[in-house]
């Protein structure tokens, strides 16, 4: 073979090898496939980095709660410098407010049918009803003046608020009480129920509350690993067991509504629970009869796509998309005994796949 022919052959073979090398690398450098949690009709895509915060603005590591108005605008209740951050459903930043209201520790957020927010301040021992632009129109409780611990009187570290179809207001109370309080729409106390314990109708950290269209009351009894169901006057009806420290709770509208439960998961990352899957943190979808239909997130705690740190508040929009608020900064310190060395992700959107 002549030198020229041999040289041409080497160049040809080198070209084939390079093409093969590029082909072998290409699958690794393509954009990652979307991460989908759940299965079947309960499938959701994680929307990474949803929500366009302006330069210099941050959640502060803890998003305690989230609610949505009738236009699917999203209200995130944070423990940062901007207590209420508002987006449209596509994640466009709209406004922020609440800096001058006097919140001590953001905890619960609920949107009434008249598009008023009910914002629960646990360490401030109060619930404030606000307009969508931040005007306080009703306060329940005396801000920063808590009742005696476990006295049954409202409030000592109240946690969340829910509205009955007739406008009655239910407040879960809370970290230093074991009660549910029912108020009239104008803030008059009507009745209370619950005490510490593990029996039906008793609570071990009553952490969240919701109502359905028939007036049933659902209570996240966190440290008893269950959701209890009551009639509108506090009569025990049923309970859903086998939930991993339920924190967030959202009950959809309509007959036989689905419930969406944010589960905090293990209290420690040490010992037997370290790196164990299927214990939370996660979001679970539960039928009105208490049957778990899907777990969204089966991996252990983390910041990877499809992982959670501390689901604390949850809401669902008119299209079935899920919004998850996480108290990541607070819970990271509880789990690891030290603060995180960076701003943790504390808010996620899961888009329903239809």
C-alpha positions in Angstrom: 0.0 0.0 0.0 1.4 3.5 -0.9 2.1 6.0 1.8 -0.7 8.3 0.6 -3.3 5.5 0.6 -2.2 4.4 4.1 -2.4 7.9 5.4 -5.9 8.3 3.9 -7.0 5.0 5.5 -5.8 6.2 9.0 -7.7 9.4 8.7 -10.8 7.6 7.6 -10.6 5.1 10.5 -9.8 8.0 13.0 -13.0 9.8 11.8 -15.1 6.7 12.4 -13.6 6.4 15.9 -14.2 10.0 16.8 -17.8 9.8 15.5 -18.4 6.7 17.7 -16.8 8.5 20.7 -19.1 11.4 20.2 -22.1 9.1 19.9 -21.2 7.3 23.1 -20.9 10.6 25.0 -24.0 12.3 23.5 -26.6 10.5 25.7 -24.7 11.7 28.8 -24.6 15.4 27.8 -28.2 15.7 26.7 -30.6 17.6 28.9 -31.7 15.4 31.8 -35.1 13.8 31.5 -37.9 15.4 33.6 -38.3 13.8 37.1 -41.7 12.3 37.6 -43.1 11.2 40.9 -46.1 8.9 41.6 -47.8 6.7 39.0 -50.8 6.5 36.7 -53.3 9.3 37.1 -51.3 10.4 40.2 -48.1 11.3 38.3 -46.4 14.6 38.8 -43.4 16.3 37.2 -41.0 18.2 39.4 -40.6 21.8 38.0 -37.1 22.7 39.0 -36.4 26.3 40.3 -40.0 27.3 39.9 -40.8 30.9 41.0 -38.8 33.9 39.8 -37.6 35.8 42.8 -36.2 39.2 42.2 -32.4 39.7 42.6 -31.5 39.9 46.2 -34.8 38.3 47.5 -34.8 34.9 49.1 -37.2 32.7 51.1 -34.8 32.7 54.0 -34.6 28.9 54.1 -38.1 28.3 55.6 -41.3 28.4 53.7 -43.9 27.5 56.3 -47.1 27.4 54.2 -48.7 28.2 50.9 -52.2 29.0 49.6 -53.8 30.0 46.3 -56.5 32.5 45.4 -59.3 32.0 42.9 -57.0 33.1 40.0 -54.4 30.5 41.0 -52.0 33.1 42.2 -49.6 31.6 44.8 -49.0 33.1 48.3 -46.0 31.7 50.0 -45.8 32.4 53.8 -42.1 32.5 54.7 -39.9 33.1 57.8 -37.6 35.3 55.9 -37.5 39.1 55.4 -40.5 39.0 53.1 -43.3 37.2 54.9 -45.7 36.8 52.0 -44.4 36.4 48.5 -46.9 36.3 45.6 -46.5 34.6 42.2 -48.9 33.9 39.4 -49.4 30.3 38.5 -46.5 30.3 36.0 -44.0 31.5 38.6 -43.9 35.2 37.7 -43.2 37.4 40.8 -46.1 39.7 41.5 -45.5 41.4 44.9 -44.5 40.9 48.6 -46.1 42.1 51.8 -46.3 41.5 55.5 -43.2 43.2 56.7 -45.1 45.6 58.9 -47.7 43.3 60.3 -45.7 41.9 63.1 -45.5 38.2 62.4 -43.3 36.3 64.8 -43.0 32.9 63.2 -44.9 32.0 60.0 -46.7 28.7 60.3 -50.0 28.2 58.5 -51.8 29.8 55.5 -55.3 29.2 54.2 -57.3 31.0 51.5 -61.0 31.5 52.1 -63.6 31.4 49.3 -63.7 35.2 49.4 -60.0 35.4 48.6 -59.0 36.4 52.1 -55.9 34.8 53.6 -55.9 33.3 57.1 -52.3 33.5 58.3 -51.4 31.6 61.5 -48.4 32.8 63.6 -47.5 30.0 66.0 -45.0 31.8 68.3 -47.2 34.9 68.0 -50.3 32.9 69.2 -52.6 34.6 66.7 -54.5 34.2 63.4 -54.8 37.2 61.1 -57.3 37.5 58.3 -55.8 39.5 55.5 -56.8 40.8 52.1 -54.7 39.7 49.1 -52.6 42.9 49.3 -51.9 42.5 53.0 -54.5 44.5 54.9 -55.4 42.9 58.2 -59.2 42.8 58.6 -59.6 40.4 61.6 -57.3 39.1 64.3 -58.1 36.1 66.4 -56.1 35.8 69.6 -53.9 38.4 71.3 -50.7 38.6 69.3 -47.6 37.6 71.3 -49.7 36.7 74.4 -50.1 32.9 74.7 -52.4 31.0 76.9 -51.0 28.7 79.7 -49.5 25.6 78.2 -52.0 22.7 77.7 -54.7 24.7 79.4 -57.0 24.1 76.5 -57.6 27.9 76.2 -56.7 29.5 72.9 -53.9 29.9 71.8 -50.5 28.4 72.7 -48.6 28.1 69.5 -51.5 27.6 67.1 -50.6 26.0 63.8 -53.2 26.3 61.0 -56.7 27.5 60.0 -59.5 26.1 57.9 -62.9 27.3 56.9 -66.2 25.4 57.0 -68.7 25.8 54.1 -70.8 28.1 56.2 -67.8 30.3 57.0 -67.0 29.0 60.5 -63.3 29.1 61.3 -61.3 26.2 62.7 -57.9 26.7 64.3 -55.5 23.9 65.2 -53.7 24.6 68.5 -50.9 23.3 68.5 -47.4 22.9 69.9 -48.3 23.8 73.5 -51.9 22.8 73.4 -53.9 19.8 72.1 -57.1 21.4 70.9 -59.1 22.4 68.0 -61.1 25.7 68.3 -64.2 26.6 66.3 -65.0 30.3 65.7 -67.8 32.1 64.0 -66.9 34.1 60.9 -66.6 37.3 63.0 -64.1 35.6 65.4 -66.4 34.6 68.3 -65.3 31.3 70.0 -68.0 28.7 69.6 -66.5 25.5 71.0 -63.2 23.6 71.5 -62.3 19.9 71.7 -59.3 17.7 72.2 -56.7 16.9 74.9 -53.2 15.3 75.0 -53.1 11.6 74.3 -53.2 8.8 71.7 -56.9 7.7 71.9 -59.5 8.7 69.3 -60.2 12.4 69.7 -56.9 13.1 71.5 -53.8 14.7 70.0 -50.1 14.6 70.1 -49.2 17.8 68.3 -52.2 19.0 66.4 -50.3 20.4 63.4 -52.7 21.2 60.6 -56.4 21.3 59.8 -58.7 21.2 56.7 -62.4 21.1 55.9 -64.2 19.5 52.9 -67.4 20.7 51.2 -69.6 18.6 53.5 -68.2 20.2 56.6 -66.0 17.3 57.8 -62.9 18.4 59.7 -59.6 16.8 59.1 -56.8 17.2 61.6 -53.1 16.3 61.1 -52.2 14.6 64.5 -48.5 14.7 63.7 -46.7 12.8 66.4 -49.5 10.2 66.5 -48.7 9.5 62.8 -52.4 9.9 61.7 -55.1 12.2 60.4 -58.3 12.3 62.4 -61.7 13.1 61.0 -64.5 14.8 62.9 -67.9 16.2 62.2 -68.4 20.0 62.4 -68.9 19.9 66.2 -65.9 17.8 67.0 -67.4 14.4 67.1 -64.8 11.8 66.2 -65.6 9.8 63.1 -62.5 8.1 61.7 -58.8 8.2 61.4 -56.1 7.5 58.7 -53.1 5.7 60.1 -49.6 4.8 58.8 -48.6 8.4 57.9 -45.1 9.5 58.6 -45.6 12.5 60.9 -48.1 14.4 58.7 -47.4 18.1 58.6 -49.0 19.6 55.5 -52.6 18.9 54.8 -54.8 20.0 51.9 -58.3 18.6 51.2 -59.7 19.2 47.7 -63.2 20.3 46.8 -66.1 18.1 45.7 -67.6 14.8 46.7 -65.2 12.2 48.0 -62.3 14.6 47.8 -58.6 13.6 47.7 -56.4 14.7 50.5 -52.7 15.7 50.0 -50.5 15.1 52.9 -47.0 16.5 53.4 -45.2 14.0 55.6 -42.1 15.1 57.6 -40.6 11.7 57.9 -38.0 10.5 60.5 -37.1 12.8 63.4 -33.4 11.9 63.1 -31.0 10.9 60.3 -28.9 8.9 62.7 -29.1 5.2 63.6 -31.6 2.9 62.1 -33.5 5.5 60.0 -30.5 6.9 58.2 -30.8 6.4 54.4 -33.9 4.2 54.7 -36.3 4.8 51.8 -40.2 5.0 52.0 -40.2 6.7 55.4 -40.5 10.2 54.1 -40.1 13.1 53.7 -42.7 12.9 51.0 -46.1 13.9 49.8 -48.9 11.3 49.9 -52.3 11.3 48.1 -55.1 9.8 50.2 -58.7 9.0 49.3 -61.6 10.3 51.3 -61.8 6.8 52.9 -58.2 7.0 54.0 -56.6 4.8 51.4 -53.1 5.9 50.3 -53.2 6.2 46.5 -49.7 7.3 45.8 -46.5 8.4 47.5 -44.7 11.3 45.8 -41.1 10.8 46.8 -39.7 7.5 48.1 -36.0 8.6 48.5 -34.4 9.8 51.8 -34.0 13.5 52.7 -32.0 15.6 50.3 -31.9 18.4 47.8 -31.9 16.3 44.7 -34.7 16.6 42.1 -37.5 14.5 43.5 -36.3 14.7 47.1 -37.7 16.7 50.0 -36.3 18.0 53.3 -39.3 19.0 55.4 -42.8 19.3 53.7 -44.7 21.6 56.1 -47.4 23.3 54.0 -49.2 22.2 50.9 -51.8 23.5 48.4 -53.3 22.4 45.1 -54.4 24.7 42.3 -57.4 24.4 39.9 -55.4 22.2 37.5 -54.3 19.8 40.1 -50.7 21.0 40.4 -49.2 20.7 43.9 -47.2 23.4 45.8 -45.0 22.3 48.7 -43.6 24.6 51.3 -40.7 23.2 53.3 -39.2 24.4 56.6 -35.8 23.3 55.4 -33.6 25.6 57.4 -35.3 24.7 60.7 -35.5 21.0 60.1 -31.9 20.7 58.8 -30.7 21.9 62.2 -33.0 19.5 64.0 -31.8 16.5 61.9 -28.1 17.2 61.7 -27.5 19.3 64.8 -25.9 22.1 62.8 -27.1 24.8 60.4 -26.8 24.3 56.7 -23.8 26.1 55.1 -26.0 27.4 52.2 -29.5 28.5 51.3 -31.6 25.4 51.2 -34.4 24.9 48.7 -37.6 25.4 50.6 -40.4 25.6 47.9 -41.3 23.3 45.1 -44.0 22.9 42.4 -45.2 19.5 41.1 -47.1 19.7 37.8 -49.8 17.2 37.4 -49.3 15.0 34.3 -52.7 14.6 32.6 
